[in-house]
Amino acid sequence: MSIAADLLRGHTDTIILARLMDSDNYGYEINKSILQRTGGDYELKEATLYTAFRRLEQAGCISSYWGDEQTGARRRYYSITTAGRDTYNSLISEWKVAKKMIDSLIETEDKQ
């Protein structure tokens, strides 16, 4: 759904950090979680996902490490840092303010 994608595009970092708040994970599983949570309506493009991982890692919000899978390809896992948790909380606060502002701007007087 392109409308949802346009609205969500600016929140990629927040979405990724949210997926890492509970536990470490790797790219494919993070994207699969996003797809499941949106009922199949939204999925990050692989290039977008890994660009965001690099950006977040350079900013100190996440760290990465190689898994020790016994079978199959090795996976690069991502972990949220203390700075990442702080960034996540800040981004969520900003989102709540923006959401409230947008809601007030698009609400009509005649609430049908």
Jmol script that loads the backbone (N, CA, C; Angstrom):
load data "model"
ATOM      1  N   MET A   1       0.843  -1.175   0.000  1.00  0.00           N
ATOM      2  CA  MET A   1       0.000   0.000   0.000  1.00  0.00           C
ATOM      3  C   MET A   1       0.888   1.237   0.000  1.00  0.00           C
ATOM      4  N   SER A   2       0.877   2.006  -1.067  1.00  0.00           N
ATOM      5  CA  SER A   2       1.805   3.116  -1.222  1.00  0.00           C
ATOM      6  C   SER A   2       1.539   4.264  -0.255  1.00  0.00           C
ATOM      7  N   ILE A   3       0.288   4.528   0.095  1.00  0.00           N
ATOM      8  CA  ILE A   3      -0.003   5.615   1.026  1.00  0.00           C
ATOM      9  C   ILE A   3       0.622   5.316   2.379  1.00  0.00           C
ATOM     10  N   ALA A   4       0.437   4.117   2.878  1.00  0.00           N
ATOM     11  CA  ALA A   4       1.027   3.739   4.160  1.00  0.00           C
ATOM     12  C   ALA A   4       2.543   3.810   4.090  1.00  0.00           C
ATOM     13  N   ALA A   5       3.115   3.375   2.985  1.00  0.00           N
ATOM     14  CA  ALA A   5       4.570   3.401   2.831  1.00  0.00           C
ATOM     15  C   ALA A   5       5.077   4.831   2.892  1.00  0.00           C
ATOM     16  N   ASP A   6       4.387   5.759   2.236  1.00  0.00           N
ATOM     17  CA  ASP A   6       4.800   7.159   2.274  1.00  0.00           C
ATOM     18  C   ASP A   6       4.724   7.725   3.690  1.00  0.00           C
ATOM     19  N   LEU A   7       3.686   7.387   4.409  1.00  0.00           N
ATOM     20  CA  LEU A   7       3.532   7.881   5.773  1.00  0.00           C
ATOM     21  C   LEU A   7       4.560   7.275   6.725  1.00  0.00           C
ATOM     22  N   LEU A   8       4.936   6.037   6.490  1.00  0.00           N
ATOM     23  CA  LEU A   8       5.840   5.332   7.391  1.00  0.00           C
ATOM     24  C   LEU A   8       7.319   5.559   7.082  1.00  0.00           C
ATOM     25  N   ARG A   9       7.621   5.969   5.869  1.00  0.00           N
ATOM     26  CA  ARG A   9       9.002   6.058   5.418  1.00  0.00           C
ATOM     27  C   ARG A   9       9.894   6.872   6.365  1.00  0.00           C
ATOM     28  N   GLY A  10       9.393   7.957   6.899  1.00  0.00           N
ATOM     29  CA  GLY A  10      10.193   8.796   7.793  1.00  0.00           C
ATOM     30  C   GLY A  10      10.384   8.217   9.180  1.00  0.00           C
ATOM     31  N   HIS A  11       9.799   7.067   9.431  1.00  0.00           N
ATOM     32  CA  HIS A  11       9.852   6.474  10.766  1.00  0.00           C
ATOM     33  C   HIS A  11      10.579   5.135  10.792  1.00  0.00           C
ATOM     34  N   THR A  12      11.378   4.891   9.772  1.00  0.00           N
ATOM     35  CA  THR A  12      12.097   3.616   9.662  1.00  0.00           C
ATOM     36  C   THR A  12      12.954   3.335  10.891  1.00  0.00           C
ATOM     37  N   ASP A  13      13.705   4.332  11.345  1.00  0.00           N
ATOM     38  CA  ASP A  13      14.575   4.125  12.498  1.00  0.00           C
ATOM     39  C   ASP A  13      13.767   3.763  13.740  1.00  0.00           C
ATOM     40  N   THR A  14      12.667   4.457  13.948  1.00  0.00           N
ATOM     41  CA  THR A  14      11.813   4.178  15.109  1.00  0.00           C
ATOM     42  C   THR A  14      11.254   2.757  15.041  1.00  0.00           C
ATOM     43  N   ILE A  15      10.820   2.362  13.852  1.00  0.00           N
ATOM     44  CA  ILE A  15      10.261   1.019  13.663  1.00  0.00           C
ATOM     45  C   ILE A  15      11.309  -0.048  13.965  1.00  0.00           C
ATOM     46  N   ILE A  16      12.517   0.136  13.460  1.00  0.00           N
ATOM     47  CA  ILE A  16      13.587  -0.836  13.696  1.00  0.00           C
ATOM     48  C   ILE A  16      13.964  -0.870  15.172  1.00  0.00           C
ATOM     49  N   LEU A  17      14.126   0.293  15.782  1.00  0.00           N
ATOM     50  CA  LEU A  17      14.474   0.324  17.205  1.00  0.00           C
ATOM     51  C   LEU A  17      13.387  -0.345  18.040  1.00  0.00           C
ATOM     52  N   ALA A  18      12.126  -0.134  17.673  1.00  0.00           N
ATOM     53  CA  ALA A  18      11.021  -0.778  18.398  1.00  0.00           C
ATOM     54  C   ALA A  18      11.130  -2.294  18.321  1.00  0.00           C
ATOM     55  N   ARG A  19      11.496  -2.812  17.169  1.00  0.00           N
ATOM     56  CA  ARG A  19      11.610  -4.257  16.989  1.00  0.00           C
ATOM     57  C   ARG A  19      12.782  -4.821  17.796  1.00  0.00           C
ATOM     58  N   LEU A  20      13.752  -3.979  18.152  1.00  0.00           N
ATOM     59  CA  LEU A  20      14.906  -4.445  18.914  1.00  0.00           C
ATOM     60  C   LEU A  20      14.771  -4.194  20.418  1.00  0.00           C
ATOM     61  N   MET A  21      13.717  -3.528  20.833  1.00  0.00           N
ATOM     62  CA  MET A  21      13.556  -3.209  22.260  1.00  0.00           C
ATOM     63  C   MET A  21      13.450  -4.466  23.125  1.00  0.00           C
ATOM     64  N   ASP A  22      12.830  -5.505  22.614  1.00  0.00           N
ATOM     65  CA  ASP A  22      12.634  -6.719  23.415  1.00  0.00           C
ATOM     66  C   ASP A  22      13.791  -7.702  23.323  1.00  0.00           C
ATOM     67  N   SER A  23      14.397  -7.792  22.126  1.00  0.00           N
ATOM     68  CA  SER A  23      15.476  -8.771  21.978  1.00  0.00           C
ATOM     69  C   SER A  23      16.286  -8.480  20.717  1.00  0.00           C
ATOM     70  N   ASP A  24      17.481  -9.019  20.687  1.00  0.00           N
ATOM     71  CA  ASP A  24      18.343  -8.940  19.508  1.00  0.00           C
ATOM     72  C   ASP A  24      17.674  -9.713  18.373  1.00  0.00           C
ATOM     73  N   ASN A  25      17.978  -9.310  17.152  1.00  0.00           N
ATOM     74  CA  ASN A  25      17.419 -10.028  16.019  1.00  0.00           C
ATOM     75  C   ASN A  25      18.213  -9.718  14.770  1.00  0.00           C
ATOM     76  N   TYR A  26      17.926 -10.423  13.697  1.00  0.00           N
ATOM     77  CA  TYR A  26      18.615 -10.205  12.422  1.00  0.00           C
ATOM     78  C   TYR A  26      17.626  -9.656  11.405  1.00  0.00           C
ATOM     79  N   GLY A  27      18.154  -9.100  10.329  1.00  0.00           N
ATOM     80  CA  GLY A  27      17.369  -8.349   9.364  1.00  0.00           C
ATOM     81  C   GLY A  27      16.126  -9.034   8.854  1.00  0.00           C
ATOM     82  N   TYR A  28      16.266 -10.261   8.391  1.00  0.00           N
ATOM     83  CA  TYR A  28      15.117 -10.965   7.821  1.00  0.00           C
ATOM     84  C   TYR A  28      13.996 -11.105   8.841  1.00  0.00           C
ATOM     85  N   GLU A  29      14.324 -11.441  10.064  1.00  0.00           N
ATOM     86  CA  GLU A  29      13.298 -11.635  11.099  1.00  0.00           C
ATOM     87  C   GLU A  29      12.661 -10.302  11.495  1.00  0.00           C
ATOM     88  N   ILE A  30      13.436  -9.240  11.510  1.00  0.00           N
ATOM     89  CA  ILE A  30      12.877  -7.925  11.813  1.00  0.00           C
ATOM     90  C   ILE A  30      11.870  -7.545  10.737  1.00  0.00           C
ATOM     91  N   ASN A  31      12.244  -7.725   9.483  1.00  0.00           N
ATOM     92  CA  ASN A  31      11.345  -7.397   8.384  1.00  0.00           C
ATOM     93  C   ASN A  31      10.100  -8.285   8.391  1.00  0.00           C
ATOM     94  N   LYS A  32      10.289  -9.556   8.722  1.00  0.00           N
ATOM     95  CA  LYS A  32       9.162 -10.483   8.811  1.00  0.00           C
ATOM     96  C   LYS A  32       8.204 -10.044   9.917  1.00  0.00           C
ATOM     97  N   SER A  33       8.727  -9.566  11.015  1.00  0.00           N
ATOM     98  CA  SER A  33       7.915  -9.070  12.123  1.00  0.00           C
ATOM     99  C   SER A  33       7.105  -7.842  11.694  1.00  0.00           C
ATOM    100  N   ILE A  34       7.739  -6.945  10.947  1.00  0.00           N
ATOM    101  CA  ILE A  34       7.051  -5.754  10.443  1.00  0.00           C
ATOM    102  C   ILE A  34       5.905  -6.169   9.525  1.00  0.00           C
ATOM    103  N   LEU A  35       6.183  -7.101   8.652  1.00  0.00           N
ATOM    104  CA  LEU A  35       5.170  -7.588   7.720  1.00  0.00           C
ATOM    105  C   LEU A  35       3.998  -8.222   8.478  1.00  0.00           C
ATOM    106  N   GLN A  36       4.293  -9.029   9.482  1.00  0.00           N
ATOM    107  CA  GLN A  36       3.245  -9.683  10.270  1.00  0.00           C
ATOM    108  C   GLN A  36       2.422  -8.669  11.056  1.00  0.00           C
ATOM    109  N   ARG A  37       3.089  -7.693  11.681  1.00  0.00           N
ATOM    110  CA  ARG A  37       2.388  -6.699  12.500  1.00  0.00           C
ATOM    111  C   ARG A  37       1.477  -5.806  11.679  1.00  0.00           C
ATOM    112  N   THR A  38       1.759  -5.666  10.381  1.00  0.00           N
ATOM    113  CA  THR A  38       0.935  -4.821   9.518  1.00  0.00           C
ATOM    114  C   THR A  38      -0.030  -5.650   8.675  1.00  0.00           C
ATOM    115  N   GLY A  39      -0.181  -6.909   9.005  1.00  0.00           N
ATOM    116  CA  GLY A  39      -1.093  -7.767   8.257  1.00  0.00           C
ATOM    117  C   GLY A  39      -0.700  -7.914   6.799  1.00  0.00           C
ATOM    118  N   GLY A  40       0.603  -7.823   6.529  1.00  0.00           N
ATOM    119  CA  GLY A  40       1.110  -7.973   5.174  1.00  0.00           C
ATOM    120  C   GLY A  40       1.059  -6.696   4.347  1.00  0.00           C
ATOM    121  N   ASP A  41       0.667  -5.571   4.957  1.00  0.00           N
ATOM    122  CA  ASP A  41       0.520  -4.321   4.219  1.00  0.00           C
ATOM    123  C   ASP A  41       1.812  -3.519   4.075  1.00  0.00           C
ATOM    124  N   TYR A  42       2.807  -3.798   4.906  1.00  0.00           N
ATOM    125  CA  TYR A  42       4.031  -2.990   4.855  1.00  0.00           C
ATOM    126  C   TYR A  42       5.252  -3.873   5.082  1.00  0.00           C
ATOM    127  N   GLU A  43       6.243  -3.627   4.255  1.00  0.00           N
ATOM    128  CA  GLU A  43       7.510  -4.351   4.360  1.00  0.00           C
ATOM    129  C   GLU A  43       8.611  -3.390   3.940  1.00  0.00           C
ATOM    130  N   LEU A  44       9.691  -3.361   4.685  1.00  0.00           N
ATOM    131  CA  LEU A  44      10.819  -2.519   4.302  1.00  0.00           C
ATOM    132  C   LEU A  44      11.576  -3.174   3.160  1.00  0.00           C
ATOM    133  N   LYS A  45      11.985  -2.371   2.213  1.00  0.00           N
ATOM    134  CA  LYS A  45      12.854  -2.898   1.161  1.00  0.00           C
ATOM    135  C   LYS A  45      14.192  -3.249   1.797  1.00  0.00           C
ATOM    136  N   GLU A  46      14.818  -4.290   1.290  1.00  0.00           N
ATOM    137  CA  GLU A  46      16.079  -4.757   1.870  1.00  0.00           C
ATOM    138  C   GLU A  46      17.119  -3.642   1.928  1.00  0.00           C
ATOM    139  N   ALA A  47      17.230  -2.865   0.850  1.00  0.00           N
ATOM    140  CA  ALA A  47      18.211  -1.774   0.818  1.00  0.00           C
ATOM    141  C   ALA A  47      17.911  -0.739   1.895  1.00  0.00           C
ATOM    142  N   THR A  48      16.639  -0.436   2.101  1.00  0.00           N
ATOM    143  CA  THR A  48      16.238   0.527   3.130  1.00  0.00           C
ATOM    144  C   THR A  48      16.590   0.003   4.510  1.00  0.00           C
ATOM    145  N   LEU A  49      16.302  -1.268   4.743  1.00  0.00           N
ATOM    146  CA  LEU A  49      16.561  -1.891   6.033  1.00  0.00           C
ATOM    147  C   LEU A  49      18.051  -1.851   6.379  1.00  0.00           C
ATOM    148  N   TYR A  50      18.897  -2.273   5.452  1.00  0.00           N
ATOM    149  CA  TYR A  50      20.326  -2.350   5.755  1.00  0.00           C
ATOM    150  C   TYR A  50      20.993  -0.982   5.765  1.00  0.00           C
ATOM    151  N   THR A  51      20.456  -0.028   5.019  1.00  0.00           N
ATOM    152  CA  THR A  51      20.952   1.348   5.107  1.00  0.00           C
ATOM    153  C   THR A  51      20.632   1.907   6.493  1.00  0.00           C
ATOM    154  N   ALA A  52      19.432   1.623   6.979  1.00  0.00           N
ATOM    155  CA  ALA A  52      19.039   2.068   8.320  1.00  0.00           C
ATOM    156  C   ALA A  52      19.910   1.407   9.381  1.00  0.00           C
ATOM    157  N   PHE A  53      20.200   0.117   9.231  1.00  0.00           N
ATOM    158  CA  PHE A  53      21.088  -0.555  10.188  1.00  0.00           C
ATOM    159  C   PHE A  53      22.441   0.146  10.253  1.00  0.00           C
ATOM    160  N   ARG A  54      23.022   0.466   9.091  1.00  0.00           N
ATOM    161  CA  ARG A  54      24.323   1.154   9.072  1.00  0.00           C
ATOM    162  C   ARG A  54      24.235   2.516   9.742  1.00  0.00           C
ATOM    163  N   ARG A  55      23.184   3.270   9.414  1.00  0.00           N
ATOM    164  CA  ARG A  55      22.996   4.601   9.989  1.00  0.00           C
ATOM    165  C   ARG A  55      22.844   4.510  11.513  1.00  0.00           C
ATOM    166  N   LEU A  56      22.015   3.583  11.984  1.00  0.00           N
ATOM    167  CA  LEU A  56      21.797   3.429  13.419  1.00  0.00           C
ATOM    168  C   LEU A  56      23.053   2.949  14.140  1.00  0.00           C
ATOM    169  N   GLU A  57      23.815   2.096  13.486  1.00  0.00           N
ATOM    170  CA  GLU A  57      25.051   1.611  14.106  1.00  0.00           C
ATOM    171  C   GLU A  57      26.080   2.732  14.186  1.00  0.00           C
ATOM    172  N   GLN A  58      26.203   3.520  13.133  1.00  0.00           N
ATOM    173  CA  GLN A  58      27.143   4.653  13.144  1.00  0.00           C
ATOM    174  C   GLN A  58      26.758   5.686  14.195  1.00  0.00           C
ATOM    175  N   ALA A  59      25.462   5.820  14.446  1.00  0.00           N
ATOM    176  CA  ALA A  59      24.975   6.768  15.450  1.00  0.00           C
ATOM    177  C   ALA A  59      25.098   6.219  16.872  1.00  0.00           C
ATOM    178  N   GLY A  60      25.486   4.956  17.012  1.00  0.00           N
ATOM    179  CA  GLY A  60      25.626   4.348  18.332  1.00  0.00           C
ATOM    180  C   GLY A  60      24.324   3.848  18.920  1.00  0.00           C
ATOM    181  N   CYS A  61      23.275   3.773  18.100  1.00  0.00           N
ATOM    182  CA  CYS A  61      21.966   3.326  18.585  1.00  0.00           C
ATOM    183  C   CYS A  61      21.843   1.806  18.627  1.00  0.00           C
ATOM    184  N   ILE A  62      22.576   1.133  17.770  1.00  0.00           N
ATOM    185  CA  ILE A  62      22.575  -0.324  17.745  1.00  0.00           C
ATOM    186  C   ILE A  62      24.009  -0.819  17.591  1.00  0.00           C
ATOM    187  N   SER A  63      24.210  -2.052  17.940  1.00  0.00           N
ATOM    188  CA  SER A  63      25.479  -2.722  17.663  1.00  0.00           C
ATOM    189  C   SER A  63      25.141  -4.031  16.957  1.00  0.00           C
ATOM    190  N   SER A  64      26.137  -4.612  16.320  1.00  0.00           N
ATOM    191  CA  SER A  64      25.878  -5.858  15.596  1.00  0.00           C
ATOM    192  C   SER A  64      26.949  -6.882  15.923  1.00  0.00           C
ATOM    193  N   TYR A  65      26.587  -8.120  15.708  1.00  0.00           N
ATOM    194  CA  TYR A  65      27.518  -9.225  15.918  1.00  0.00           C
ATOM    195  C   TYR A  65      27.079 -10.399  15.054  1.00  0.00           C
ATOM    196  N   TRP A  66      28.005 -11.267  14.764  1.00  0.00           N
ATOM    197  CA  TRP A  66      27.698 -12.452  13.959  1.00  0.00           C
ATOM    198  C   TRP A  66      27.200 -13.569  14.857  1.00  0.00           C
ATOM    199  N   GLY A  67      26.110 -14.204  14.458  1.00  0.00           N
ATOM    200  CA  GLY A  67      25.573 -15.341  15.186  1.00  0.00           C
ATOM    201  C   GLY A  67      26.459 -16.555  14.988  1.00  0.00           C
ATOM    202  N   ASP A  68      26.245 -17.565  15.792  1.00  0.00           N
ATOM    203  CA  ASP A  68      27.050 -18.792  15.696  1.00  0.00           C
ATOM    204  C   ASP A  68      26.173 -19.978  15.283  1.00  0.00           C
ATOM    205  N   GLU A  69      25.368 -19.760  14.226  1.00  0.00           N
ATOM    206  CA  GLU A  69      24.500 -20.820  13.725  1.00  0.00           C
ATOM    207  C   GLU A  69      25.341 -22.029  13.320  1.00  0.00           C
ATOM    208  N   GLN A  70      24.845 -23.189  13.676  1.00  0.00           N
ATOM    209  CA  GLN A  70      25.548 -24.424  13.346  1.00  0.00           C
ATOM    210  C   GLN A  70      25.258 -24.885  11.922  1.00  0.00           C
ATOM    211  N   THR A  71      24.109 -24.496  11.409  1.00  0.00           N
ATOM    212  CA  THR A  71      23.741 -24.870  10.040  1.00  0.00           C
ATOM    213  C   THR A  71      23.291 -23.622   9.292  1.00  0.00           C
ATOM    214  N   GLY A  72      23.448 -23.635   8.004  1.00  0.00           N
ATOM    215  CA  GLY A  72      23.002 -22.522   7.175  1.00  0.00           C
ATOM    216  C   GLY A  72      23.958 -21.344   7.221  1.00  0.00           C
ATOM    217  N   ALA A  73      23.531 -20.268   6.627  1.00  0.00           N
ATOM    218  CA  ALA A  73      24.367 -19.070   6.548  1.00  0.00           C
ATOM    219  C   ALA A  73      24.458 -18.377   7.910  1.00  0.00           C
ATOM    220  N   ARG A  74      25.606 -17.759   8.148  1.00  0.00           N
ATOM    221  CA  ARG A  74      25.758 -16.972   9.376  1.00  0.00           C
ATOM    222  C   ARG A  74      24.883 -15.737   9.277  1.00  0.00           C
ATOM    223  N   ARG A  75      24.334 -15.344  10.399  1.00  0.00           N
ATOM    224  CA  ARG A  75      23.449 -14.178  10.438  1.00  0.00           C
ATOM    225  C   ARG A  75      24.087 -13.074  11.260  1.00  0.00           C
ATOM    226  N   ARG A  76      23.878 -11.850  10.799  1.00  0.00           N
ATOM    227  CA  ARG A  76      24.345 -10.687  11.544  1.00  0.00           C
ATOM    228  C   ARG A  76      23.174 -10.218  12.415  1.00  0.00           C
ATOM    229  N   TYR A  77      23.379 -10.250  13.707  1.00  0.00           N
ATOM    230  CA  TYR A  77      22.358  -9.852  14.661  1.00  0.00           C
ATOM    231  C   TYR A  77      22.574  -8.404  15.077  1.00  0.00           C
ATOM    232  N   TYR A  78      21.470  -7.750  15.418  1.00  0.00           N
ATOM    233  CA  TYR A  78      21.510  -6.362  15.851  1.00  0.00           C
ATOM    234  C   TYR A  78      20.941  -6.272  17.258  1.00  0.00           C
ATOM    235  N   SER A  79      21.558  -5.400  18.033  1.00  0.00           N
ATOM    236  CA  SER A  79      21.183  -5.217  19.426  1.00  0.00           C
ATOM    237  C   SER A  79      21.055  -3.721  19.695  1.00  0.00           C
ATOM    238  N   ILE A  80      20.012  -3.336  20.412  1.00  0.00           N
ATOM    239  CA  ILE A  80      19.845  -1.925  20.741  1.00  0.00           C
ATOM    240  C   ILE A  80      20.764  -1.563  21.903  1.00  0.00           C
ATOM    241  N   THR A  81      21.347  -0.384  21.850  1.00  0.00           N
ATOM    242  CA  THR A  81      22.236   0.096  22.906  1.00  0.00           C
ATOM    243  C   THR A  81      21.454   1.003  23.853  1.00  0.00           C
ATOM    244  N   THR A  82      22.092   1.427  24.921  1.00  0.00           N
ATOM    245  CA  THR A  82      21.462   2.386  25.832  1.00  0.00           C
ATOM    246  C   THR A  82      21.132   3.670  25.083  1.00  0.00           C
ATOM    247  N   ALA A  83      22.049   4.130  24.246  1.00  0.00           N
ATOM    248  CA  ALA A  83      21.787   5.326  23.433  1.00  0.00           C
ATOM    249  C   ALA A  83      20.618   5.082  22.486  1.00  0.00           C
ATOM    250  N   GLY A  84      20.495   3.873  21.973  1.00  0.00           N
ATOM    251  CA  GLY A  84      19.390   3.521  21.096  1.00  0.00           C
ATOM    252  C   GLY A  84      18.059   3.543  21.825  1.00  0.00           C
ATOM    253  N   ARG A  85      18.056   3.077  23.065  1.00  0.00           N
ATOM    254  CA  ARG A  85      16.825   3.122  23.870  1.00  0.00           C
ATOM    255  C   ARG A  85      16.421   4.576  24.134  1.00  0.00           C
ATOM    256  N   ASP A  86      17.417   5.415  24.423  1.00  0.00           N
ATOM    257  CA  ASP A  86      17.134   6.838  24.627  1.00  0.00           C
ATOM    258  C   ASP A  86      16.595   7.471  23.346  1.00  0.00           C
ATOM    259  N   THR A  87      17.206   7.129  22.217  1.00  0.00           N
ATOM    260  CA  THR A  87      16.754   7.644  20.922  1.00  0.00           C
ATOM    261  C   THR A  87      15.343   7.174  20.631  1.00  0.00           C
ATOM    262  N   TYR A  88      15.069   5.915  20.878  1.00  0.00           N
ATOM    263  CA  TYR A  88      13.733   5.370  20.666  1.00  0.00           C
ATOM    264  C   TYR A  88      12.704   6.148  21.491  1.00  0.00           C
ATOM    265  N   ASN A  89      12.980   6.338  22.772  1.00  0.00           N
ATOM    266  CA  ASN A  89      12.047   7.056  23.638  1.00  0.00           C
ATOM    267  C   ASN A  89      11.829   8.490  23.158  1.00  0.00           C
ATOM    268  N   SER A  90      12.879   9.130  22.695  1.00  0.00           N
ATOM    269  CA  SER A  90      12.768  10.487  22.155  1.00  0.00           C
ATOM    270  C   SER A  90      11.924  10.509  20.882  1.00  0.00           C
ATOM    271  N   LEU A  91      12.170   9.548  19.988  1.00  0.00           N
ATOM    272  CA  LEU A  91      11.405   9.470  18.742  1.00  0.00           C
ATOM    273  C   LEU A  91       9.933   9.184  19.002  1.00  0.00           C
ATOM    274  N   ILE A  92       9.648   8.353  19.976  1.00  0.00           N
ATOM    275  CA  ILE A  92       8.257   8.054  20.334  1.00  0.00           C
ATOM    276  C   ILE A  92       7.575   9.307  20.891  1.00  0.00           C
ATOM    277  N   SER A  93       8.275  10.061  21.718  1.00  0.00           N
ATOM    278  CA  SER A  93       7.716  11.310  22.248  1.00  0.00           C
ATOM    279  C   SER A  93       7.416  12.284  21.119  1.00  0.00           C
ATOM    280  N   GLU A  94       8.361  12.404  20.182  1.00  0.00           N
ATOM    281  CA  GLU A  94       8.153  13.281  19.029  1.00  0.00           C
ATOM    282  C   GLU A  94       6.953  12.806  18.207  1.00  0.00           C
ATOM    283  N   TRP A  95       6.831  11.487  18.025  1.00  0.00           N
ATOM    284  CA  TRP A  95       5.716  10.942  17.257  1.00  0.00           C
ATOM    285  C   TRP A  95       4.382  11.290  17.916  1.00  0.00           C
ATOM    286  N   LYS A  96       4.301  11.164  19.234  1.00  0.00           N
ATOM    287  CA  LYS A  96       3.053  11.442  19.939  1.00  0.00           C
ATOM    288  C   LYS A  96       2.650  12.904  19.780  1.00  0.00           C
ATOM    289  N   VAL A  97       3.619  13.812  19.852  1.00  0.00           N
ATOM    290  CA  VAL A  97       3.334  15.230  19.658  1.00  0.00           C
ATOM    291  C   VAL A  97       2.871  15.478  18.224  1.00  0.00           C
ATOM    292  N   ALA A  98       3.586  14.896  17.256  1.00  0.00           N
ATOM    293  CA  ALA A  98       3.222  15.072  15.844  1.00  0.00           C
ATOM    294  C   ALA A  98       1.846  14.485  15.554  1.00  0.00           C
ATOM    295  N   LYS A  99       1.566  13.318  16.107  1.00  0.00           N
ATOM    296  CA  LYS A  99       0.264  12.670  15.888  1.00  0.00           C
ATOM    297  C   LYS A  99      -0.864  13.542  16.422  1.00  0.00           C
ATOM    298  N   LYS A 100      -0.684  14.074  17.624  1.00  0.00           N
ATOM    299  CA  LYS A 100      -1.702  14.939  18.223  1.00  0.00           C
ATOM    300  C   LYS A 100      -1.915  16.177  17.355  1.00  0.00           C
ATOM    301  N   MET A 101      -0.813  16.757  16.862  1.00  0.00           N
ATOM    302  CA  MET A 101      -0.906  17.939  16.030  1.00  0.00           C
ATOM    303  C   MET A 101      -1.614  17.631  14.702  1.00  0.00           C
ATOM    304  N   ILE A 102      -1.245  16.539  14.066  1.00  0.00           N
ATOM    305  CA  ILE A 102      -1.875  16.154  12.798  1.00  0.00           C
ATOM    306  C   ILE A 102      -3.348  15.850  13.009  1.00  0.00           C
ATOM    307  N   ASP A 103      -3.662  15.123  14.080  1.00  0.00           N
ATOM    308  CA  ASP A 103      -5.069  14.825  14.377  1.00  0.00           C
ATOM    309  C   ASP A 103      -5.875  16.118  14.493  1.00  0.00           C
ATOM    310  N   SER A 104      -5.321  17.110  15.168  1.00  0.00           N
ATOM    311  CA  SER A 104      -6.061  18.364  15.333  1.00  0.00           C
ATOM    312  C   SER A 104      -6.171  19.123  14.016  1.00  0.00           C
ATOM    313  N   LEU A 105      -5.212  18.971  13.127  1.00  0.00           N
ATOM    314  CA  LEU A 105      -5.237  19.680  11.857  1.00  0.00           C
ATOM    315  C   LEU A 105      -6.177  19.041  10.833  1.00  0.00           C
ATOM    316  N   ILE A 106      -6.365  17.735  10.914  1.00  0.00           N
ATOM    317  CA  ILE A 106      -7.200  17.074   9.916  1.00  0.00           C
ATOM    318  C   ILE A 106      -8.623  16.796  10.398  1.00  0.00           C
ATOM    319  N   GLU A 107      -8.869  17.006  11.675  1.00  0.00           N
ATOM    320  CA  GLU A 107     -10.212  16.796  12.197  1.00  0.00           C
ATOM    321  C   GLU A 107     -11.118  17.914  11.702  1.00  0.00           C
ATOM    322  N   THR A 108     -12.291  17.556  11.246  1.00  0.00           N
ATOM    323  CA  THR A 108     -13.243  18.563  10.774  1.00  0.00           C
ATOM    324  C   THR A 108     -14.211  18.939  11.885  1.00  0.00           C
ATOM    325  N   GLU A 109     -14.838  20.058  11.730  1.00  0.00           N
ATOM    326  CA  GLU A 109     -15.825  20.509  12.705  1.00  0.00           C
ATOM    327  C   GLU A 109     -17.022  19.564  12.741  1.00  0.00           C
ATOM    328  N   ASP A 110     -17.412  19.076  11.573  1.00  0.00           N
ATOM    329  CA  ASP A 110     -18.539  18.155  11.453  1.00  0.00           C
ATOM    330  C   ASP A 110     -18.001  16.743  11.572  1.00  0.00           C
ATOM    331  N   LYS A 111     -17.947  16.193  12.762  1.00  0.00           N
ATOM    332  CA  LYS A 111     -17.399  14.847  13.007  1.00  0.00           C
ATOM    333  C   LYS A 111     -18.449  13.816  12.643  1.00  0.00           C
ATOM    334  N   GLN A 112     -18.398  13.396  11.397  1.00  0.00           N
ATOM    335  CA  GLN A 112     -19.413  12.496  10.846  1.00  0.00           C
ATOM    336  C   GLN A 112     -19.416  11.173  11.507  1.00  0.00           C
TER     337      GLN A 112
END
end "model"
wireframe off; spacefill off
backbone 0.3
color backbone group
